[in-house]
Amino acid sequence: QVHLVESGGGLVQAGGSLTLSCAASGRTASSYAMGWFRQAPGKEREFVAVISWNGGRTYYADSVKGRFTISRDNAKNTVYLQMNSLKPEDTAVYYCAADKEFTAIMRLYDYWGQGTQVTVSS
């Protein structure tokens, strides 16, 4: 069992930056690949980024590539999403999720956090 708690969301102006954190608890949390997903109002939840269990592999959605960076600190059981050059269309609830496999496929993820709101004003 893995328990995930996101933090770091908030209100930021377009062009600004924000860093989200996802704290994982559970005996084997560091062995999981971790993904970030987001859901904007009236839209389906979508993939943002994923990082392998040891941080050696990352993969991003085209919409955030070059602006967002996913990283992890297994000593702290925490995954981060550094978001730069934010746009109003990045406004969404951001969720972290854990899975044994390195994947961007949302339905395969076993564990989910409650989400944190990110609002980008124009």
Rosetta constraint file for C-alpha pairs under 8 A:
AtomPair CA 1 CA 26 HARMONIC 6.02 0.50
AtomPair CA 1 CA 27 HARMONIC 7.90 0.50
AtomPair CA 2 CA 24 HARMONIC 6.55 0.50
AtomPair CA 2 CA 25 HARMONIC 5.66 0.50
AtomPair CA 2 CA 26 HARMONIC 4.83 0.50
AtomPair CA 2 CA 27 HARMONIC 7.82 0.50
AtomPair CA 2 CA 28 HARMONIC 7.59 0.50
AtomPair CA 2 CA 29 HARMONIC 5.98 0.50
AtomPair CA 2 CA 98 HARMONIC 7.66 0.50
AtomPair CA 2 CA 111 HARMONIC 6.41 0.50
AtomPair CA 3 CA 24 HARMONIC 5.61 0.50
AtomPair CA 3 CA 25 HARMONIC 5.15 0.50
AtomPair CA 3 CA 26 HARMONIC 6.50 0.50
AtomPair CA 3 CA 111 HARMONIC 7.17 0.50
AtomPair CA 3 CA 112 HARMONIC 7.58 0.50
AtomPair CA 3 CA 113 HARMONIC 7.16 0.50
AtomPair CA 4 CA 22 HARMONIC 6.35 0.50
AtomPair CA 4 CA 23 HARMONIC 5.66 0.50
AtomPair CA 4 CA 24 HARMONIC 4.66 0.50
AtomPair CA 4 CA 25 HARMONIC 6.61 0.50
AtomPair CA 4 CA 96 HARMONIC 7.18 0.50
AtomPair CA 4 CA 97 HARMONIC 7.32 0.50
AtomPair CA 4 CA 111 HARMONIC 7.47 0.50
AtomPair CA 4 CA 112 HARMONIC 6.28 0.50
AtomPair CA 4 CA 113 HARMONIC 4.63 0.50
AtomPair CA 4 CA 114 HARMONIC 7.71 0.50
AtomPair CA 5 CA 22 HARMONIC 5.41 0.50
AtomPair CA 5 CA 23 HARMONIC 5.23 0.50
AtomPair CA 5 CA 24 HARMONIC 6.64 0.50
AtomPair CA 5 CA 96 HARMONIC 7.95 0.50
AtomPair CA 5 CA 113 HARMONIC 5.30 0.50
AtomPair CA 5 CA 114 HARMONIC 6.69 0.50
AtomPair CA 5 CA 115 HARMONIC 7.63 0.50
AtomPair CA 6 CA 20 HARMONIC 7.02 0.50
AtomPair CA 6 CA 21 HARMONIC 5.55 0.50
AtomPair CA 6 CA 22 HARMONIC 4.31 0.50
AtomPair CA 6 CA 23 HARMONIC 6.43 0.50
AtomPair CA 6 CA 95 HARMONIC 7.04 0.50
AtomPair CA 6 CA 96 HARMONIC 6.82 0.50
AtomPair CA 6 CA 113 HARMONIC 6.38 0.50
AtomPair CA 6 CA 114 HARMONIC 7.04 0.50
AtomPair CA 6 CA 115 HARMONIC 5.91 0.50
AtomPair CA 6 CA 116 HARMONIC 5.97 0.50
AtomPair CA 7 CA 20 HARMONIC 5.80 0.50
AtomPair CA 7 CA 21 HARMONIC 5.25 0.50
AtomPair CA 7 CA 22 HARMONIC 6.41 0.50
AtomPair CA 7 CA 116 HARMONIC 6.06 0.50
AtomPair CA 8 CA 18 HARMONIC 7.36 0.50
AtomPair CA 8 CA 19 HARMONIC 6.08 0.50
AtomPair CA 8 CA 20 HARMONIC 4.55 0.50
AtomPair CA 8 CA 21 HARMONIC 6.07 0.50
AtomPair CA 8 CA 116 HARMONIC 7.23 0.50
AtomPair CA 9 CA 18 HARMONIC 7.37 0.50
AtomPair CA 9 CA 19 HARMONIC 7.62 0.50
AtomPair CA 9 CA 20 HARMONIC 6.20 0.50
AtomPair CA 9 CA 116 HARMONIC 5.30 0.50
AtomPair CA 9 CA 117 HARMONIC 5.19 0.50
AtomPair CA 9 CA 118 HARMONIC 4.92 0.50
AtomPair CA 9 CA 119 HARMONIC 7.94 0.50
AtomPair CA 10 CA 117 HARMONIC 6.16 0.50
AtomPair CA 10 CA 118 HARMONIC 5.05 0.50
AtomPair CA 10 CA 119 HARMONIC 6.13 0.50
AtomPair CA 11 CA 118 HARMONIC 6.15 0.50
AtomPair CA 11 CA 119 HARMONIC 4.75 0.50
AtomPair CA 11 CA 120 HARMONIC 5.93 0.50
AtomPair CA 11 CA 121 HARMONIC 7.28 0.50
AtomPair CA 12 CA 16 HARMONIC 6.15 0.50
AtomPair CA 12 CA 17 HARMONIC 7.26 0.50
AtomPair CA 12 CA 18 HARMONIC 7.54 0.50
AtomPair CA 12 CA 118 HARMONIC 7.86 0.50
AtomPair CA 12 CA 119 HARMONIC 6.33 0.50
AtomPair CA 12 CA 120 HARMONIC 5.03 0.50
AtomPair CA 12 CA 121 HARMONIC 6.26 0.50
AtomPair CA 13 CA 86 HARMONIC 7.63 0.50
AtomPair CA 13 CA 120 HARMONIC 5.37 0.50
AtomPair CA 13 CA 121 HARMONIC 4.78 0.50
AtomPair CA 13 CA 122 HARMONIC 6.21 0.50
AtomPair CA 14 CA 85 HARMONIC 6.97 0.50
AtomPair CA 14 CA 86 HARMONIC 5.29 0.50
AtomPair CA 14 CA 87 HARMONIC 5.02 0.50
AtomPair CA 14 CA 88 HARMONIC 6.24 0.50
AtomPair CA 14 CA 120 HARMONIC 5.67 0.50
AtomPair CA 14 CA 121 HARMONIC 5.66 0.50
AtomPair CA 14 CA 122 HARMONIC 5.31 0.50
AtomPair CA 15 CA 84 HARMONIC 7.06 0.50
AtomPair CA 15 CA 85 HARMONIC 4.19 0.50
AtomPair CA 15 CA 86 HARMONIC 4.87 0.50
AtomPair CA 15 CA 87 HARMONIC 6.37 0.50
AtomPair CA 16 CA 84 HARMONIC 6.15 0.50
AtomPair CA 16 CA 85 HARMONIC 5.48 0.50
AtomPair CA 16 CA 86 HARMONIC 5.52 0.50
AtomPair CA 17 CA 82 HARMONIC 7.49 0.50
AtomPair CA 17 CA 83 HARMONIC 5.40 0.50
AtomPair CA 17 CA 84 HARMONIC 4.39 0.50
AtomPair CA 17 CA 85 HARMONIC 6.23 0.50
AtomPair CA 17 CA 86 HARMONIC 6.23 0.50
AtomPair CA 18 CA 82 HARMONIC 6.17 0.50
AtomPair CA 18 CA 83 HARMONIC 5.21 0.50
AtomPair CA 18 CA 84 HARMONIC 6.71 0.50
AtomPair CA 19 CA 80 HARMONIC 6.72 0.50
AtomPair CA 19 CA 81 HARMONIC 5.52 0.50
AtomPair CA 19 CA 82 HARMONIC 4.39 0.50
AtomPair CA 19 CA 83 HARMONIC 5.87 0.50
AtomPair CA 20 CA 80 HARMONIC 5.51 0.50
AtomPair CA 20 CA 81 HARMONIC 5.00 0.50
AtomPair CA 20 CA 82 HARMONIC 6.47 0.50
AtomPair CA 20 CA 83 HARMONIC 7.92 0.50
AtomPair CA 21 CA 78 HARMONIC 6.61 0.50
AtomPair CA 21 CA 79 HARMONIC 5.73 0.50
AtomPair CA 21 CA 80 HARMONIC 4.55 0.50
AtomPair CA 21 CA 81 HARMONIC 6.52 0.50
AtomPair CA 22 CA 78 HARMONIC 5.40 0.50
AtomPair CA 22 CA 79 HARMONIC 5.06 0.50
AtomPair CA 22 CA 80 HARMONIC 6.28 0.50
AtomPair CA 22 CA 96 HARMONIC 6.40 0.50
AtomPair CA 23 CA 76 HARMONIC 7.90 0.50
AtomPair CA 23 CA 77 HARMONIC 5.99 0.50
AtomPair CA 23 CA 78 HARMONIC 4.52 0.50
AtomPair CA 23 CA 79 HARMONIC 6.65 0.50
AtomPair CA 24 CA 29 HARMONIC 6.12 0.50
AtomPair CA 24 CA 77 HARMONIC 5.36 0.50
AtomPair CA 24 CA 78 HARMONIC 5.99 0.50
AtomPair CA 25 CA 29 HARMONIC 6.08 0.50
AtomPair CA 25 CA 77 HARMONIC 6.96 0.50
AtomPair CA 28 CA 32 HARMONIC 7.34 0.50
AtomPair CA 29 CA 77 HARMONIC 6.85 0.50
AtomPair CA 30 CA 53 HARMONIC 6.20 0.50
AtomPair CA 30 CA 54 HARMONIC 7.82 0.50
AtomPair CA 30 CA 74 HARMONIC 5.58 0.50
AtomPair CA 30 CA 77 HARMONIC 6.12 0.50
AtomPair CA 31 CA 53 HARMONIC 5.15 0.50
AtomPair CA 31 CA 54 HARMONIC 7.61 0.50
AtomPair CA 31 CA 100 HARMONIC 7.20 0.50
AtomPair CA 32 CA 52 HARMONIC 7.20 0.50
AtomPair CA 32 CA 53 HARMONIC 5.00 0.50
AtomPair CA 32 CA 98 HARMONIC 5.84 0.50
AtomPair CA 32 CA 99 HARMONIC 5.41 0.50
AtomPair CA 32 CA 100 HARMONIC 4.81 0.50
AtomPair CA 32 CA 101 HARMONIC 7.27 0.50
AtomPair CA 33 CA 50 HARMONIC 7.06 0.50
AtomPair CA 33 CA 51 HARMONIC 5.70 0.50
AtomPair CA 33 CA 52 HARMONIC 4.41 0.50
AtomPair CA 33 CA 53 HARMONIC 4.49 0.50
AtomPair CA 33 CA 98 HARMONIC 5.76 0.50
AtomPair CA 33 CA 99 HARMONIC 5.33 0.50
AtomPair CA 33 CA 100 HARMONIC 5.76 0.50
AtomPair CA 33 CA 101 HARMONIC 6.07 0.50
AtomPair CA 33 CA 102 HARMONIC 5.43 0.50
AtomPair CA 33 CA 103 HARMONIC 7.93 0.50
AtomPair CA 34 CA 50 HARMONIC 5.60 0.50
AtomPair CA 34 CA 51 HARMONIC 5.43 0.50
AtomPair CA 34 CA 52 HARMONIC 6.58 0.50
AtomPair CA 34 CA 53 HARMONIC 7.11 0.50
AtomPair CA 34 CA 79 HARMONIC 7.28 0.50
AtomPair CA 34 CA 96 HARMONIC 6.94 0.50
AtomPair CA 34 CA 97 HARMONIC 5.68 0.50
AtomPair CA 34 CA 98 HARMONIC 4.64 0.50
AtomPair CA 34 CA 99 HARMONIC 6.45 0.50
AtomPair CA 34 CA 102 HARMONIC 7.78 0.50
AtomPair CA 35 CA 47 HARMONIC 7.79 0.50
AtomPair CA 35 CA 48 HARMONIC 7.44 0.50
AtomPair CA 35 CA 49 HARMONIC 5.57 0.50
AtomPair CA 35 CA 50 HARMONIC 4.03 0.50
AtomPair CA 35 CA 51 HARMONIC 6.34 0.50
AtomPair CA 35 CA 96 HARMONIC 5.55 0.50
AtomPair CA 35 CA 97 HARMONIC 5.16 0.50
AtomPair CA 35 CA 98 HARMONIC 6.32 0.50
AtomPair CA 35 CA 104 HARMONIC 7.43 0.50
AtomPair CA 36 CA 47 HARMONIC 6.53 0.50
AtomPair CA 36 CA 48 HARMONIC 5.34 0.50
AtomPair CA 36 CA 49 HARMONIC 5.21 0.50
AtomPair CA 36 CA 50 HARMONIC 6.24 0.50
AtomPair CA 36 CA 81 HARMONIC 7.72 0.50
AtomPair CA 36 CA 94 HARMONIC 6.86 0.50
AtomPair CA 36 CA 95 HARMONIC 5.63 0.50
AtomPair CA 36 CA 96 HARMONIC 4.48 0.50
AtomPair CA 36 CA 97 HARMONIC 6.33 0.50
AtomPair CA 37 CA 45 HARMONIC 6.65 0.50
AtomPair CA 37 CA 46 HARMONIC 5.45 0.50
AtomPair CA 37 CA 47 HARMONIC 4.49 0.50
AtomPair CA 37 CA 48 HARMONIC 4.93 0.50
AtomPair CA 37 CA 49 HARMONIC 7.04 0.50
AtomPair CA 37 CA 94 HARMONIC 5.72 0.50
AtomPair CA 37 CA 95 HARMONIC 5.12 0.50
AtomPair CA 37 CA 96 HARMONIC 6.25 0.50
AtomPair CA 37 CA 97 HARMONIC 7.70 0.50
AtomPair CA 38 CA 45 HARMONIC 5.42 0.50
AtomPair CA 38 CA 46 HARMONIC 5.43 0.50
AtomPair CA 38 CA 47 HARMONIC 6.61 0.50
AtomPair CA 38 CA 48 HARMONIC 6.73 0.50
AtomPair CA 38 CA 92 HARMONIC 5.79 0.50
AtomPair CA 38 CA 93 HARMONIC 5.41 0.50
AtomPair CA 38 CA 94 HARMONIC 4.27 0.50
AtomPair CA 38 CA 95 HARMONIC 5.85 0.50
AtomPair CA 39 CA 43 HARMONIC 6.27 0.50
AtomPair CA 39 CA 44 HARMONIC 5.90 0.50
AtomPair CA 39 CA 45 HARMONIC 4.20 0.50
AtomPair CA 39 CA 46 HARMONIC 6.26 0.50
AtomPair CA 39 CA 92 HARMONIC 5.11 0.50
AtomPair CA 39 CA 93 HARMONIC 5.26 0.50
AtomPair CA 39 CA 94 HARMONIC 6.59 0.50
AtomPair CA 40 CA 44 HARMONIC 7.19 0.50
AtomPair CA 40 CA 45 HARMONIC 7.24 0.50
AtomPair CA 40 CA 90 HARMONIC 7.96 0.50
AtomPair CA 40 CA 91 HARMONIC 6.27 0.50
AtomPair CA 40 CA 92 HARMONIC 4.11 0.50
AtomPair CA 40 CA 93 HARMONIC 6.36 0.50
AtomPair CA 41 CA 92 HARMONIC 6.84 0.50
AtomPair CA 46 CA 106 HARMONIC 7.61 0.50
AtomPair CA 47 CA 61 HARMONIC 6.52 0.50
AtomPair CA 47 CA 104 HARMONIC 6.20 0.50
AtomPair CA 47 CA 105 HARMONIC 7.52 0.50
AtomPair CA 47 CA 106 HARMONIC 6.82 0.50
AtomPair CA 48 CA 60 HARMONIC 5.89 0.50
AtomPair CA 48 CA 61 HARMONIC 5.16 0.50
AtomPair CA 48 CA 64 HARMONIC 6.97 0.50
AtomPair CA 49 CA 58 HARMONIC 7.21 0.50
AtomPair CA 49 CA 59 HARMONIC 5.59 0.50
AtomPair CA 49 CA 60 HARMONIC 4.37 0.50
AtomPair CA 49 CA 61 HARMONIC 6.17 0.50
AtomPair CA 49 CA 70 HARMONIC 6.67 0.50
AtomPair CA 49 CA 104 HARMONIC 7.36 0.50
AtomPair CA 50 CA 58 HARMONIC 5.58 0.50
AtomPair CA 50 CA 59 HARMONIC 5.42 0.50
AtomPair CA 50 CA 60 HARMONIC 6.69 0.50
AtomPair CA 50 CA 70 HARMONIC 7.06 0.50
AtomPair CA 50 CA 102 HARMONIC 7.09 0.50
AtomPair CA 50 CA 103 HARMONIC 7.00 0.50
AtomPair CA 50 CA 104 HARMONIC 6.64 0.50
AtomPair CA 51 CA 55 HARMONIC 5.71 0.50
AtomPair CA 51 CA 56 HARMONIC 7.47 0.50
AtomPair CA 51 CA 57 HARMONIC 5.67 0.50
AtomPair CA 51 CA 58 HARMONIC 4.47 0.50
AtomPair CA 51 CA 59 HARMONIC 6.76 0.50
AtomPair CA 51 CA 70 HARMONIC 6.66 0.50
AtomPair CA 51 CA 71 HARMONIC 6.90 0.50
AtomPair CA 51 CA 72 HARMONIC 7.77 0.50
AtomPair CA 51 CA 102 HARMONIC 7.04 0.50
AtomPair CA 52 CA 56 HARMONIC 6.13 0.50
AtomPair CA 52 CA 57 HARMONIC 5.24 0.50
AtomPair CA 52 CA 58 HARMONIC 6.49 0.50
AtomPair CA 52 CA 101 HARMONIC 7.97 0.50
AtomPair CA 52 CA 102 HARMONIC 5.65 0.50
AtomPair CA 54 CA 74 HARMONIC 7.76 0.50
AtomPair CA 55 CA 71 HARMONIC 6.67 0.50
AtomPair CA 55 CA 72 HARMONIC 6.37 0.50
AtomPair CA 58 CA 70 HARMONIC 7.25 0.50
AtomPair CA 59 CA 104 HARMONIC 7.98 0.50
AtomPair CA 60 CA 64 HARMONIC 6.64 0.50
AtomPair CA 60 CA 65 HARMONIC 5.65 0.50
AtomPair CA 61 CA 65 HARMONIC 6.14 0.50
AtomPair CA 64 CA 68 HARMONIC 5.58 0.50
AtomPair CA 67 CA 83 HARMONIC 6.14 0.50
AtomPair CA 67 CA 84 HARMONIC 5.14 0.50
AtomPair CA 67 CA 85 HARMONIC 6.12 0.50
AtomPair CA 67 CA 86 HARMONIC 7.74 0.50
AtomPair CA 68 CA 81 HARMONIC 6.68 0.50
AtomPair CA 68 CA 82 HARMONIC 5.47 0.50
AtomPair CA 68 CA 83 HARMONIC 4.48 0.50
AtomPair CA 68 CA 84 HARMONIC 6.01 0.50
AtomPair CA 69 CA 80 HARMONIC 7.96 0.50
AtomPair CA 69 CA 81 HARMONIC 5.64 0.50
AtomPair CA 69 CA 82 HARMONIC 5.01 0.50
AtomPair CA 69 CA 83 HARMONIC 6.61 0.50
AtomPair CA 70 CA 79 HARMONIC 7.30 0.50
AtomPair CA 70 CA 80 HARMONIC 5.63 0.50
AtomPair CA 70 CA 81 HARMONIC 4.60 0.50
AtomPair CA 70 CA 82 HARMONIC 6.36 0.50
AtomPair CA 71 CA 79 HARMONIC 5.78 0.50
AtomPair CA 71 CA 80 HARMONIC 5.22 0.50
AtomPair CA 71 CA 81 HARMONIC 6.61 0.50
AtomPair CA 72 CA 77 HARMONIC 7.59 0.50
AtomPair CA 72 CA 78 HARMONIC 5.74 0.50
AtomPair CA 72 CA 79 HARMONIC 4.15 0.50
AtomPair CA 72 CA 80 HARMONIC 5.88 0.50
AtomPair CA 73 CA 77 HARMONIC 5.97 0.50
AtomPair CA 73 CA 78 HARMONIC 5.43 0.50
AtomPair CA 73 CA 79 HARMONIC 6.36 0.50
AtomPair CA 74 CA 78 HARMONIC 6.31 0.50
AtomPair CA 86 CA 90 HARMONIC 6.47 0.50
AtomPair CA 86 CA 120 HARMONIC 6.77 0.50
AtomPair CA 87 CA 91 HARMONIC 7.59 0.50
AtomPair CA 87 CA 120 HARMONIC 6.15 0.50
AtomPair CA 87 CA 121 HARMONIC 7.83 0.50
AtomPair CA 87 CA 122 HARMONIC 7.56 0.50
AtomPair CA 88 CA 119 HARMONIC 7.34 0.50
AtomPair CA 88 CA 120 HARMONIC 4.68 0.50
AtomPair CA 88 CA 121 HARMONIC 5.72 0.50
AtomPair CA 88 CA 122 HARMONIC 5.96 0.50
AtomPair CA 89 CA 120 HARMONIC 7.55 0.50
AtomPair CA 90 CA 118 HARMONIC 7.61 0.50
AtomPair CA 90 CA 119 HARMONIC 7.46 0.50
AtomPair CA 90 CA 120 HARMONIC 6.68 0.50
AtomPair CA 91 CA 117 HARMONIC 7.81 0.50
AtomPair CA 91 CA 118 HARMONIC 5.41 0.50
AtomPair CA 91 CA 119 HARMONIC 4.57 0.50
AtomPair CA 91 CA 120 HARMONIC 5.42 0.50
AtomPair CA 92 CA 117 HARMONIC 6.06 0.50
AtomPair CA 92 CA 118 HARMONIC 5.52 0.50
AtomPair CA 92 CA 119 HARMONIC 6.60 0.50
AtomPair CA 93 CA 115 HARMONIC 5.82 0.50
AtomPair CA 93 CA 116 HARMONIC 5.36 0.50
AtomPair CA 93 CA 117 HARMONIC 4.33 0.50
AtomPair CA 93 CA 118 HARMONIC 5.99 0.50
AtomPair CA 94 CA 115 HARMONIC 5.21 0.50
AtomPair CA 94 CA 116 HARMONIC 5.27 0.50
AtomPair CA 94 CA 117 HARMONIC 6.20 0.50
AtomPair CA 94 CA 118 HARMONIC 6.98 0.50
AtomPair CA 95 CA 112 HARMONIC 6.97 0.50
AtomPair CA 95 CA 113 HARMONIC 5.86 0.50
AtomPair CA 95 CA 114 HARMONIC 6.63 0.50
AtomPair CA 95 CA 115 HARMONIC 4.37 0.50
AtomPair CA 95 CA 116 HARMONIC 6.63 0.50
AtomPair CA 96 CA 112 HARMONIC 6.02 0.50
AtomPair CA 96 CA 113 HARMONIC 5.62 0.50
AtomPair CA 96 CA 115 HARMONIC 7.11 0.50
AtomPair CA 97 CA 109 HARMONIC 6.30 0.50
AtomPair CA 97 CA 110 HARMONIC 7.33 0.50
AtomPair CA 97 CA 111 HARMONIC 5.40 0.50
AtomPair CA 97 CA 112 HARMONIC 4.41 0.50
AtomPair CA 97 CA 113 HARMONIC 6.32 0.50
AtomPair CA 98 CA 109 HARMONIC 5.81 0.50
AtomPair CA 98 CA 110 HARMONIC 6.07 0.50
AtomPair CA 98 CA 111 HARMONIC 5.16 0.50
AtomPair CA 98 CA 112 HARMONIC 6.66 0.50
AtomPair CA 99 CA 103 HARMONIC 7.92 0.50
AtomPair CA 99 CA 108 HARMONIC 7.15 0.50
AtomPair CA 99 CA 109 HARMONIC 4.85 0.50
AtomPair CA 99 CA 110 HARMONIC 5.50 0.50
AtomPair CA 99 CA 111 HARMONIC 6.93 0.50
AtomPair CA 103 CA 108 HARMONIC 7.81 0.50
AtomPair CA 105 CA 109 HARMONIC 7.47 0.50
